[in-house]
Amino acid sequence: MKVTAEKNEKVANMIFASIYPLYLNRLEKNGRTKEELDQVIKWFTGFDQDALQALIDEKVSFRTFFQKATIHPNEDMIKGVVCGYRIEEIEEEFALYKQCRQMEKLIDELARGRKMEKIIRKVKK
């Protein structure tokens, strides 16, 4: 599927704090924890626990959330399909949408029982 400007804007305006409990609920149903969810989000965004909690408390949009983030340099290693979108085919003009889908891919892998060391991508030496 192709990302549209409208779809990108819709995601950009969504409130992270309203989606976070949905992520957590899905993970807990699959035997994963809040700590694991936070670990994945912190790896991807560069936030520490206090910063992540402050963004949740402030009810920031995904736009603000990703503007404040320092996306991990290995983000290009996050590949695959999420919600019908192939991550590596999302155009750069929709970087925010791509980052949202990348984070969802990490959370999806966690929910499916993938080991943390596989989710937290490292460059092979």
N, CA, C and O atoms as CSV, one atom per row, in Angstrom:
chain,resi,resn,atom,element,x,y,z
A,1,MET,N,N,0.849,-1.190,0.000
A,1,MET,CA,C,0.000,0.000,0.000
A,1,MET,C,C,0.883,1.237,0.000
A,1,MET,O,O,2.034,1.208,0.435
A,2,LYS,N,N,0.318,2.309,-0.492
A,2,LYS,CA,C,1.026,3.585,-0.546
A,2,LYS,C,C,0.551,4.481,0.588
A,2,LYS,O,O,-0.639,4.533,0.900
A,3,VAL,N,N,1.493,5.181,1.197
A,3,VAL,CA,C,1.164,6.154,2.234
A,3,VAL,C,C,0.717,7.434,1.547
A,3,VAL,O,O,1.314,7.849,0.554
A,4,THR,N,N,-0.323,8.056,2.066
A,4,THR,CA,C,-0.791,9.330,1.536
A,4,THR,C,C,-0.502,10.429,2.548
A,4,THR,O,O,-0.269,10.151,3.724
A,5,ALA,N,N,-0.518,11.656,2.098
A,5,ALA,CA,C,-0.307,12.800,2.991
A,5,ALA,C,C,-1.373,12.818,4.080
A,5,ALA,O,O,-1.091,13.165,5.227
A,6,GLU,N,N,-2.599,12.442,3.718
A,6,GLU,CA,C,-3.697,12.430,4.683
A,6,GLU,C,C,-3.447,11.381,5.767
A,6,GLU,O,O,-3.657,11.638,6.953
A,7,LYS,N,N,-3.004,10.212,5.354
A,7,LYS,CA,C,-2.726,9.131,6.317
A,7,LYS,C,C,-1.577,9.540,7.239
A,7,LYS,O,O,-1.630,9.313,8.447
A,8,ASN,N,N,-0.545,10.140,6.663
A,8,ASN,CA,C,0.597,10.600,7.447
A,8,ASN,C,C,0.148,11.624,8.483
A,8,ASN,O,O,0.560,11.563,9.641
A,9,GLU,N,N,-0.693,12.561,8.068
A,9,GLU,CA,C,-1.167,13.618,8.969
A,9,GLU,C,C,-2.055,13.040,10.074
A,9,GLU,O,O,-1.987,13.479,11.222
A,10,LYS,N,N,-2.879,12.064,9.727
A,10,LYS,CA,C,-3.752,11.435,10.718
A,10,LYS,C,C,-2.921,10.777,11.821
A,10,LYS,O,O,-3.216,10.937,13.006
A,11,VAL,N,N,-1.890,10.043,11.430
A,11,VAL,CA,C,-1.020,9.387,12.407
A,11,VAL,C,C,-0.254,10.430,13.211
A,11,VAL,O,O,-0.110,10.293,14.426
A,12,ALA,N,N,0.235,11.460,12.550
A,12,ALA,CA,C,1.012,12.517,13.222
A,12,ALA,C,C,0.219,13.165,14.350
A,12,ALA,O,O,0.790,13.559,15.366
A,13,ASN,N,N,-1.101,13.278,14.173
A,13,ASN,CA,C,-1.946,13.956,15.156
A,13,ASN,C,C,-2.496,13.037,16.242
A,13,ASN,O,O,-3.126,13.508,17.189
A,14,MET,N,N,-2.264,11.734,16.115
A,14,MET,CA,C,-2.724,10.805,17.148
A,14,MET,C,C,-1.924,11.038,18.425
A,14,MET,O,O,-0.746,11.391,18.369
A,15,ILE,N,N,-2.551,10.844,19.552
A,15,ILE,CA,C,-1.911,11.056,20.853
A,15,ILE,C,C,-1.225,9.757,21.288
A,15,ILE,O,O,-1.858,8.710,21.419
A,16,PHE,N,N,0.075,9.860,21.503
A,16,PHE,CA,C,0.853,8.680,21.890
A,16,PHE,C,C,0.287,8.025,23.152
A,16,PHE,O,O,0.203,6.799,23.229
A,17,ALA,N,N,-0.097,8.826,24.127
A,17,ALA,CA,C,-0.614,8.294,25.393
A,17,ALA,C,C,-1.896,7.496,25.204
A,17,ALA,O,O,-2.210,6.642,26.033
A,18,SER,N,N,-2.643,7.750,24.139
A,18,SER,CA,C,-3.873,6.984,23.911
A,18,SER,C,C,-3.580,5.644,23.229
A,18,SER,O,O,-4.388,4.719,23.316
A,19,ILE,N,N,-2.441,5.532,22.556
A,19,ILE,CA,C,-2.072,4.301,21.859
A,19,ILE,C,C,-1.214,3.398,22.747
A,19,ILE,O,O,-1.284,2.173,22.641
A,20,TYR,N,N,-0.417,3.993,23.607
A,20,TYR,CA,C,0.489,3.238,24.487
A,20,TYR,C,C,-0.253,2.133,25.268
A,20,TYR,O,O,0.237,1.004,25.310
A,21,PRO,N,N,-1.420,2.419,25.890
A,21,PRO,CA,C,-2.109,1.336,26.616
A,21,PRO,C,C,-2.556,0.195,25.692
A,21,PRO,O,O,-2.660,-0.950,26.131
A,22,LEU,N,N,-2.817,0.500,24.428
A,22,LEU,CA,C,-3.197,-0.547,23.480
A,22,LEU,C,C,-2.002,-1.451,23.198
A,22,LEU,O,O,-2.138,-2.673,23.135
A,23,TYR,N,N,-0.826,-0.839,23.029
A,23,TYR,CA,C,0.405,-1.626,22.867
A,23,TYR,C,C,0.596,-2.531,24.088
A,23,TYR,O,O,0.835,-3.731,23.959
A,24,LEU,N,N,0.485,-1.931,25.261
A,24,LEU,CA,C,0.722,-2.660,26.505
A,24,LEU,C,C,-0.280,-3.803,26.679
A,24,LEU,O,O,0.103,-4.912,27.053
A,25,ASN,N,N,-1.541,-3.544,26.413
A,25,ASN,CA,C,-2.580,-4.558,26.535
A,25,ASN,C,C,-2.279,-5.752,25.629
A,25,ASN,O,O,-2.396,-6.906,26.042
A,26,ARG,N,N,-1.892,-5.458,24.392
A,26,ARG,CA,C,-1.587,-6.531,23.448
A,26,ARG,C,C,-0.413,-7.370,23.952
A,26,ARG,O,O,-0.448,-8.599,23.892
A,27,LEU,N,N,0.622,-6.700,24.447
A,27,LEU,CA,C,1.799,-7.422,24.919
A,27,LEU,C,C,1.490,-8.267,26.152
A,27,LEU,O,O,1.922,-9.415,26.251
A,28,GLU,N,N,0.739,-7.689,27.090
A,28,GLU,CA,C,0.422,-8.429,28.312
A,28,GLU,C,C,-0.413,-9.672,28.011
A,28,GLU,O,O,-0.273,-10.688,28.692
A,29,LYS,N,N,-1.275,-9.605,27.006
A,29,LYS,CA,C,-2.059,-10.775,26.594
A,29,LYS,C,C,-1.154,-11.885,26.077
A,29,LYS,O,O,-1.512,-13.063,26.106
A,30,ASN,N,N,0.031,-11.489,25.601
A,30,ASN,CA,C,0.984,-12.450,25.057
A,30,ASN,C,C,2.128,-12.748,26.030
A,30,ASN,O,O,3.171,-13.268,25.635
A,31,GLY,N,N,1.917,-12.409,27.315
A,31,GLY,CA,C,2.883,-12.758,28.333
A,31,GLY,C,C,4.104,-11.858,28.418
A,31,GLY,O,O,5.095,-12.223,29.051
A,32,ARG,N,N,4.051,-10.691,27.793
A,32,ARG,CA,C,5.167,-9.744,27.857
A,32,ARG,C,C,4.835,-8.658,28.871
A,32,ARG,O,O,3.702,-8.571,29.344
A,33,THR,N,N,5.821,-7.830,29.204
A,33,THR,CA,C,5.651,-6.869,30.290
A,33,THR,C,C,5.787,-5.419,29.826
A,33,THR,O,O,6.263,-5.139,28.726
A,34,LYS,N,N,5.355,-4.511,30.697
A,34,LYS,CA,C,5.508,-3.075,30.464
A,34,LYS,C,C,6.988,-2.726,30.347
A,34,LYS,O,O,7.368,-1.892,29.525
A,35,GLU,N,N,7.817,-3.360,31.161
A,35,GLU,CA,C,9.259,-3.101,31.130
A,35,GLU,C,C,9.838,-3.449,29.767
A,35,GLU,O,O,10.689,-2.726,29.249
A,36,GLU,N,N,9.377,-4.559,29.183
A,36,GLU,CA,C,9.858,-4.957,27.854
A,36,GLU,C,C,9.381,-3.972,26.786
A,36,GLU,O,O,10.140,-3.612,25.885
A,37,LEU,N,N,8.125,-3.539,26.888
A,37,LEU,CA,C,7.604,-2.537,25.957
A,37,LEU,C,C,8.437,-1.270,26.039
A,37,LEU,O,O,8.870,-0.732,25.020
A,38,ASP,N,N,8.660,-0.800,27.261
A,38,ASP,CA,C,9.439,0.426,27.446
A,38,ASP,C,C,10.866,0.255,26.932
A,38,ASP,O,O,11.431,1.183,26.354
A,39,GLN,N,N,11.447,-0.919,27.137
A,39,GLN,CA,C,12.814,-1.167,26.666
A,39,GLN,C,C,12.893,-1.029,25.142
A,39,GLN,O,O,13.827,-0.421,24.619
A,40,VAL,N,N,11.926,-1.585,24.443
A,40,VAL,CA,C,11.901,-1.508,22.983
A,40,VAL,C,C,11.715,-0.062,22.529
A,40,VAL,O,O,12.419,0.406,21.634
A,41,ILE,N,N,10.771,0.644,23.142
A,41,ILE,CA,C,10.518,2.039,22.765
A,41,ILE,C,C,11.742,2.898,23.059
A,41,ILE,O,O,12.115,3.747,22.250
A,42,LYS,N,N,12.365,2.682,24.209
A,42,LYS,CA,C,13.547,3.472,24.577
A,42,LYS,C,C,14.713,3.183,23.635
A,42,LYS,O,O,15.454,4.100,23.281
A,43,TRP,N,N,14.890,1.928,23.223
A,43,TRP,CA,C,15.950,1.595,22.276
A,43,TRP,C,C,15.727,2.345,20.964
A,43,TRP,O,O,16.656,2.933,20.410
A,44,PHE,N,N,14.498,2.321,20.477
A,44,PHE,CA,C,14.188,2.924,19.180
A,44,PHE,C,C,14.251,4.444,19.217
A,44,PHE,O,O,14.706,5.062,18.254
A,45,THR,N,N,13.805,5.058,20.304
A,45,THR,CA,C,13.659,6.518,20.352
A,45,THR,C,C,14.781,7.242,21.083
A,45,THR,O,O,14.943,8.450,20.913
A,46,GLY,N,N,15.549,6.536,21.884
A,46,GLY,CA,C,16.600,7.183,22.662
A,46,GLY,C,C,16.112,7.834,23.943
A,46,GLY,O,O,16.909,8.437,24.662
A,47,PHE,N,N,14.832,7.730,24.249
A,47,PHE,CA,C,14.312,8.303,25.489
A,47,PHE,C,C,14.762,7.469,26.684
A,47,PHE,O,O,14.962,6.260,26.567
A,48,ASP,N,N,14.919,8.123,27.833
A,48,ASP,CA,C,15.081,7.367,29.063
A,48,ASP,C,C,13.682,7.207,29.674
A,48,ASP,O,O,12.705,7.725,29.132
A,49,GLN,N,N,13.588,6.495,30.791
A,49,GLN,CA,C,12.274,6.209,31.376
A,49,GLN,C,C,11.531,7.484,31.771
A,49,GLN,O,O,10.324,7.590,31.553
A,50,ASP,N,N,12.242,8.451,32.351
A,50,ASP,CA,C,11.598,9.698,32.772
A,50,ASP,C,C,11.049,10.479,31.582
A,50,ASP,O,O,9.937,11.005,31.636
A,51,ALA,N,N,11.833,10.552,30.508
A,51,ALA,CA,C,11.390,11.280,29.314
A,51,ALA,C,C,10.179,10.592,28.684
A,51,ALA,O,O,9.227,11.256,28.273
A,52,LEU,N,N,10.220,9.279,28.610
A,52,LEU,CA,C,9.094,8.527,28.044
A,52,LEU,C,C,7.835,8.767,28.868
A,52,LEU,O,O,6.768,9.025,28.311
A,53,GLN,N,N,7.950,8.684,30.184
A,53,GLN,CA,C,6.787,8.898,31.047
A,53,GLN,C,C,6.277,10.332,30.939
A,53,GLN,O,O,5.067,10.556,30.951
A,54,ALA,N,N,7.178,11.303,30.834
A,54,ALA,CA,C,6.771,12.707,30.693
A,54,ALA,C,C,5.979,12.916,29.405
A,54,ALA,O,O,4.993,13.653,29.400
A,55,LEU,N,N,6.397,12.279,28.318
A,55,LEU,CA,C,5.681,12.414,27.044
A,55,LEU,C,C,4.294,11.781,27.131
A,55,LEU,O,O,3.335,12.288,26.549
A,56,ILE,N,N,4.197,10.688,27.850
A,56,ILE,CA,C,2.891,10.049,28.063
A,56,ILE,C,C,2.006,10.975,28.898
A,56,ILE,O,O,0.841,11.196,28.566
A,57,ASP,N,N,2.567,11.513,29.982
A,57,ASP,CA,C,1.806,12.404,30.869
A,57,ASP,C,C,1.371,13.679,30.160
A,57,ASP,O,O,0.284,14.197,30.417
A,58,GLU,N,N,2.217,14.186,29.267
A,58,GLU,CA,C,1.904,15.421,28.526
A,58,GLU,C,C,0.919,15.188,27.385
A,58,GLU,O,O,0.420,16.135,26.777
A,59,LYS,N,N,0.646,13.916,27.102
A,59,LYS,CA,C,-0.279,13.555,26.027
A,59,LYS,C,C,0.134,14.178,24.687
A,59,LYS,O,O,-0.665,14.818,24.003
A,60,VAL,N,N,1.405,13.970,24.340
A,60,VAL,CA,C,1.926,14.523,23.089
A,60,VAL,C,C,1.434,13.710,21.894
A,60,VAL,O,O,1.084,12.537,22.019
A,61,SER,N,N,1.418,14.362,20.743
A,61,SER,CA,C,1.064,13.678,19.503
A,61,SER,C,C,2.257,12.833,19.044
A,61,SER,O,O,3.372,13.000,19.537
A,62,PHE,N,N,2.011,11.934,18.103
A,62,PHE,CA,C,3.108,11.171,17.527
A,62,PHE,C,C,4.099,12.115,16.849
A,62,PHE,O,O,5.302,11.855,16.851
A,63,ARG,N,N,3.605,13.205,16.270
A,63,ARG,CA,C,4.504,14.185,15.638
A,63,ARG,C,C,5.514,14.696,16.661
A,63,ARG,O,O,6.719,14.666,16.411
A,64,THR,N,N,5.034,15.161,17.800
A,64,THR,CA,C,5.916,15.674,18.853
A,64,THR,C,C,6.794,14.565,19.406
A,64,THR,O,O,7.985,14.768,19.641
A,65,PHE,N,N,6.214,13.401,19.611
A,65,PHE,CA,C,6.939,12.252,20.137
A,65,PHE,C,C,8.170,11.956,19.280
A,65,PHE,O,O,9.276,11.815,19.801
A,66,PHE,N,N,7.971,11.862,17.966
A,66,PHE,CA,C,9.090,11.528,17.086
A,66,PHE,C,C,10.014,12.713,16.829
A,66,PHE,O,O,11.196,12.516,16.544
A,67,GLN,N,N,9.504,13.936,16.923
A,67,GLN,CA,C,10.381,15.105,16.793
A,67,GLN,C,C,11.374,15.158,17.942
A,67,GLN,O,O,12.517,15.575,17.757
A,68,LYS,N,N,10.947,14.742,19.122
A,68,LYS,CA,C,11.815,14.780,20.302
A,68,LYS,C,C,12.726,13.556,20.379
A,68,LYS,O,O,13.695,13.549,21.137
A,69,ALA,N,N,12.422,12.539,19.611
A,69,ALA,CA,C,13.178,11.285,19.663
A,69,ALA,C,C,14.507,11.400,18.922
A,69,ALA,O,O,14.666,12.205,18.004
A,70,THR,N,N,15.440,10.580,19.345
A,70,THR,CA,C,16.685,10.381,18.609
A,70,THR,C,C,16.620,8.941,18.111
A,70,THR,O,O,16.995,8.005,18.817
A,71,ILE,N,N,16.140,8.786,16.892
A,71,ILE,CA,C,15.900,7.447,16.351
A,71,ILE,C,C,17.217,6.674,16.262
A,71,ILE,O,O,18.240,7.210,15.836
A,72,HIS,N,N,17.170,5.417,16.668
A,72,HIS,CA,C,18.366,4.573,16.702
A,72,HIS,C,C,19.002,4.468,15.316
A,72,HIS,O,O,18.292,4.345,14.318
A,73,PRO,N,N,20.331,4.515,15.248
A,73,PRO,CA,C,21.001,4.439,13.955
A,73,PRO,C,C,20.767,3.127,13.190
A,73,PRO,O,O,20.966,3.080,11.976
A,74,ASN,N,N,20.356,2.084,13.875
A,74,ASN,CA,C,20.078,0.807,13.207
A,74,ASN,C,C,18.631,0.679,12.747
A,74,ASN,O,O,18.173,-0.420,12.433
A,75,GLU,N,N,17.913,1.790,12.704
A,75,GLU,CA,C,16.502,1.744,12.301
A,75,GLU,C,C,16.313,1.158,10.914
A,75,GLU,O,O,15.265,0.574,10.639
A,76,ASP,N,N,17.289,1.293,10.038
A,76,ASP,CA,C,17.152,0.744,8.691
A,76,ASP,C,C,17.155,-0.783,8.674
A,76,ASP,O,O,16.858,-1.396,7.649
A,77,MET,N,N,17.492,-1.392,9.809
A,77,MET,CA,C,17.456,-2.846,9.923
A,77,MET,C,C,16.050,-3.350,10.256
A,77,MET,O,O,15.809,-4.557,10.264
A,78,ILE,N,N,15.129,-2.432,10.529
A,78,ILE,CA,C,13.740,-2.810,10.835
A,78,ILE,C,C,13.001,-2.900,9.509
A,78,ILE,O,O,12.724,-1.889,8.863
A,79,LYS,N,N,12.690,-4.125,9.118
A,79,LYS,CA,C,12.065,-4.364,7.824
A,79,LYS,C,C,10.863,-5.275,7.998
A,79,LYS,O,O,10.704,-5.941,9.022
A,80,GLY,N,N,10.031,-5.287,6.986
A,80,GLY,CA,C,8.878,-6.171,7.010
A,80,GLY,C,C,7.591,-5.417,6.759
A,80,GLY,O,O,7.595,-4.236,6.411
A,81,VAL,N,N,6.495,-6.119,6.942
A,81,VAL,CA,C,5.178,-5.565,6.670
A,81,VAL,C,C,4.428,-5.360,7.983
A,81,VAL,O,O,4.369,-6.257,8.824
A,82,VAL,N,N,3.856,-4.168,8.145
A,82,VAL,CA,C,3.022,-3.843,9.297
A,82,VAL,C,C,1.777,-3.155,8.754
A,82,VAL,O,O,1.874,-2.167,8.026
A,83,CYS,N,N,0.609,-3.679,9.108
A,83,CYS,CA,C,-0.668,-3.095,8.683
A,83,CYS,C,C,-0.731,-2.917,7.165
A,83,CYS,O,O,-1.306,-1.947,6.671
A,84,GLY,N,N,-0.148,-3.842,6.446
A,84,GLY,CA,C,-0.206,-3.801,4.990
A,84,GLY,C,C,0.834,-2.912,4.326
A,84,GLY,O,O,0.849,-2.792,3.101
A,85,TYR,N,N,1.699,-2.290,5.111
A,85,TYR,CA,C,2.734,-1.406,4.568
A,85,TYR,C,C,4.098,-2.062,4.723
A,85,TYR,O,O,4.482,-2.457,5.824
A,86,ARG,N,N,4.831,-2.178,3.617
A,86,ARG,CA,C,6.209,-2.662,3.682
A,86,ARG,C,C,7.068,-1.493,4.134
A,86,ARG,O,O,7.195,-0.500,3.418
A,87,ILE,N,N,7.659,-1.604,5.321
A,87,ILE,CA,C,8.382,-0.507,5.962
A,87,ILE,C,C,9.454,0.075,5.049
A,87,ILE,O,O,9.556,1.293,4.906
A,88,GLU,N,N,10.249,-0.788,4.435
A,88,GLU,CA,C,11.361,-0.292,3.635
A,88,GLU,C,C,10.923,0.402,2.340
A,88,GLU,O,O,11.751,1.002,1.654
A,89,GLU,N,N,9.642,0.326,2.002
A,89,GLU,CA,C,9.135,0.992,0.798
A,89,GLU,C,C,8.409,2.307,1.094
A,89,GLU,O,O,7.950,2.980,0.171
A,90,ILE,N,N,8.304,2.676,2.364
A,90,ILE,CA,C,7.651,3.943,2.718
A,90,ILE,C,C,8.596,5.085,2.356
A,90,ILE,O,O,9.754,5.099,2.773
A,91,GLU,N,N,8.094,6.039,1.578
A,91,GLU,CA,C,8.915,7.139,1.080
A,91,GLU,C,C,9.410,8.029,2.210
A,91,GLU,O,O,8.759,8.160,3.246
A,92,GLU,N,N,10.573,8.640,1.994
A,92,GLU,CA,C,11.190,9.505,3.004
A,92,GLU,C,C,10.317,10.710,3.362
A,92,GLU,O,O,10.399,11.214,4.482
A,93,GLU,N,N,9.496,11.173,2.442
A,93,GLU,CA,C,8.624,12.312,2.754
A,93,GLU,C,C,7.627,11.973,3.856
A,93,GLU,O,O,7.043,12.865,4.470
A,94,PHE,N,N,7.439,10.695,4.099
A,94,PHE,CA,C,6.544,10.238,5.159
A,94,PHE,C,C,7.346,9.599,6.294
A,94,PHE,O,O,6.975,8.544,6.809
A,95,ALA,N,N,8.436,10.241,6.673
A,95,ALA,CA,C,9.344,9.699,7.694
A,95,ALA,C,C,8.627,9.422,9.011
A,95,ALA,O,O,8.892,8.406,9.653
A,96,LEU,N,N,7.732,10.301,9.418
A,96,LEU,CA,C,7.015,10.107,10.676
A,96,LEU,C,C,6.171,8.832,10.615
A,96,LEU,O,O,6.157,8.043,11.560
A,97,TYR,N,N,5.484,8.641,9.518
A,97,TYR,CA,C,4.662,7.440,9.350
A,97,TYR,C,C,5.547,6.194,9.376
A,97,TYR,O,O,5.191,5.179,9.973
A,98,LYS,N,N,6.701,6.286,8.722
A,98,LYS,CA,C,7.642,5.167,8.690
A,98,LYS,C,C,8.139,4.846,10.097
A,98,LYS,O,O,8.211,3.678,10.479
A,99,GLN,N,N,8.481,5.876,10.866
A,99,GLN,CA,C,8.962,5.657,12.223
A,99,GLN,C,C,7.886,5.007,13.087
A,99,GLN,O,O,8.177,4.131,13.901
A,100,CYS,N,N,6.661,5.436,12.906
A,100,CYS,CA,C,5.547,4.848,13.653
A,100,CYS,C,C,5.408,3.366,13.312
A,100,CYS,O,O,5.235,2.533,14.202
A,101,ARG,N,N,5.482,3.047,12.039
A,101,ARG,CA,C,5.378,1.647,11.607
A,101,ARG,C,C,6.583,0.831,12.071
A,101,ARG,O,O,6.437,-0.344,12.406
A,102,GLN,N,N,7.767,1.436,12.095
A,102,GLN,CA,C,8.946,0.726,12.586
A,102,GLN,C,C,8.761,0.371,14.065
A,102,GLN,O,O,9.055,-0.751,14.479
A,103,MET,N,N,8.280,1.314,14.842
A,103,MET,CA,C,8.064,1.063,16.259
A,103,MET,C,C,7.000,-0.026,16.430
A,103,MET,O,O,7.138,-0.900,17.285
A,104,GLU,N,N,5.955,0.027,15.629
A,104,GLU,CA,C,4.920,-1.005,15.703
A,104,GLU,C,C,5.472,-2.373,15.329
A,104,GLU,O,O,5.055,-3.384,15.894
A,105,LYS,N,N,6.403,-2.413,14.385
A,105,LYS,CA,C,7.022,-3.686,13.994
A,105,LYS,C,C,7.792,-4.278,15.171
A,105,LYS,O,O,7.719,-5.480,15.426
A,106,LEU,N,N,8.528,-3.429,15.883
A,106,LEU,CA,C,9.273,-3.898,17.062
A,106,LEU,C,C,8.318,-4.440,18.118
A,106,LEU,O,O,8.571,-5.488,18.711
A,107,ILE,N,N,7.231,-3.729,18.348
A,107,ILE,CA,C,6.236,-4.151,19.339
A,107,ILE,C,C,5.555,-5.442,18.895
A,107,ILE,O,O,5.268,-6.313,19.716
A,108,ASP,N,N,5.301,-5.560,17.601
A,108,ASP,CA,C,4.704,-6.769,17.044
A,108,ASP,C,C,5.628,-7.972,17.264
A,108,ASP,O,O,5.178,-9.053,17.646
A,109,GLU,N,N,6.909,-7.769,17.018
A,109,GLU,CA,C,7.875,-8.852,17.234
A,109,GLU,C,C,7.904,-9.264,18.702
A,109,GLU,O,O,7.991,-10.451,19.015
A,110,LEU,N,N,7.833,-8.299,19.588
A,110,LEU,CA,C,7.800,-8.579,21.020
A,110,LEU,C,C,6.555,-9.397,21.363
A,110,LEU,O,O,6.637,-10.383,22.096
A,111,ALA,N,N,5.419,-8.991,20.838
A,111,ALA,CA,C,4.157,-9.691,21.108
A,111,ALA,C,C,4.184,-11.125,20.588
A,111,ALA,O,O,3.555,-12.013,21.163
A,112,ARG,N,N,4.906,-11.342,19.514
A,112,ARG,CA,C,4.969,-12.686,18.926
A,112,ARG,C,C,6.011,-13.577,19.586
A,112,ARG,O,O,6.232,-14.713,19.166
A,113,GLY,N,N,6.653,-13.043,20.634
A,113,GLY,CA,C,7.565,-13.866,21.411
A,113,GLY,C,C,9.009,-13.858,20.941
A,113,GLY,O,O,9.808,-14.674,21.400
A,114,ARG,N,N,9.356,-12.965,20.048
A,114,ARG,CA,C,10.744,-12.882,19.587
A,114,ARG,C,C,11.645,-12.463,20.751
A,114,ARG,O,O,11.239,-11.680,21.609
A,115,LYS,N,N,12.836,-12.979,20.769
A,115,LYS,CA,C,13.774,-12.659,21.845
A,115,LYS,C,C,14.229,-11.212,21.735
A,115,LYS,O,O,14.405,-10.680,20.639
A,116,MET,N,N,14.416,-10.582,22.897
A,116,MET,CA,C,14.782,-9.171,22.957
A,116,MET,C,C,16.062,-8.885,22.178
A,116,MET,O,O,16.156,-7.866,21.494
A,117,GLU,N,N,17.047,-9.777,22.276
A,117,GLU,CA,C,18.307,-9.517,21.573
A,117,GLU,C,C,18.145,-9.523,20.050
A,117,GLU,O,O,18.984,-8.969,19.339
A,118,LYS,N,N,17.086,-10.138,19.550
A,118,LYS,CA,C,16.789,-10.090,18.109
A,118,LYS,C,C,16.026,-8.816,17.752
A,118,LYS,O,O,16.211,-8.255,16.672
A,119,ILE,N,N,15.169,-8.365,18.665
A,119,ILE,CA,C,14.378,-7.155,18.429
A,119,ILE,C,C,15.285,-5.929,18.453
A,119,ILE,O,O,15.181,-5.046,17.601
A,120,ILE,N,N,16.174,-5.889,19.439
A,120,ILE,CA,C,17.121,-4.787,19.572
A,120,ILE,C,C,18.247,-5.063,18.585
A,120,ILE,O,O,19.239,-5.717,18.908
A,121,ARG,N,N,18.069,-4.554,17.391
A,121,ARG,CA,C,18.988,-4.879,16.300
A,121,ARG,C,C,20.384,-4.308,16.516
A,121,ARG,O,O,20.565,-3.147,16.882
A,122,LYS,N,N,21.357,-5.173,16.274
A,122,LYS,CA,C,22.759,-4.763,16.362
A,122,LYS,C,C,23.430,-5.104,15.052
A,122,LYS,O,O,23.093,-6.098,14.408
A,123,VAL,N,N,24.378,-4.278,14.662
A,123,VAL,CA,C,25.135,-4.549,13.443
A,123,VAL,C,C,26.047,-5.726,13.706
A,123,VAL,O,O,26.752,-5.768,14.714
A,124,LYS,N,N,26.027,-6.688,12.787
A,124,LYS,CA,C,26.890,-7.857,12.941
A,124,LYS,C,C,28.326,-7.455,12.603
A,124,LYS,O,O,28.579,-6.704,11.661
A,125,LYS,N,N,29.241,-7.972,13.388
A,125,LYS,CA,C,30.663,-7.622,13.186
A,125,LYS,C,C,31.342,-8.590,12.259
A,125,LYS,O,O,32.532,-8.446,11.981
